[in-house]
Amino acid sequence: LGQIGTPEAIKAAVSVLIQLLKDQNPDVCMDAARALGQIGTPEAINAAVDALIQALQDHDEDVRRNALEALGQIGSGAEDAVPALILLLKDKNGDVRGSAAFALGWIGESAVPALIQALKGQDEQVHRYAVFALKKISIPEALKAVEEYQSRQ
């Protein structure tokens, strides 16, 4: 939509998608959030990130994982979600914990301290995703943490 639509069409689509974020069906909400993230306008991204942060608190682990994936796709525009993602590094579900670390890697530099902290925990799955994320971010602080972690293994 963001690539083919006129500004008016994009604005109308964003308005409809924002309304769909309030739908009772979690799948509809997730699809709307993903679409908003792909449109890429500031209004669309902000609406998507807000809805996805709410979805991170859902009791259904699939909803949480889908929200994490969508936030990762949004990337650096999802920086406001970093505190919520940090909390999910301790989720009861291992797949959710790993997905949180993975999403943090796509968000970028603001996630580095949380990812370094994740390397100090006991969860090997989170470690793998945190190492991937830190390598992807690829700033000196992140790469040094990966080196130190790997030397302890």
PyMOL commands that set and color helices and strands:
alter all, ss='L'
color gray80, all
select helices_A, chain A and resi 7-20+26-39+42-55+61-88+94-107+109-118+124-137+140-152
alter helices_A, ss='H'
color red, helices_A
deselect
rebuild
show_as cartoon
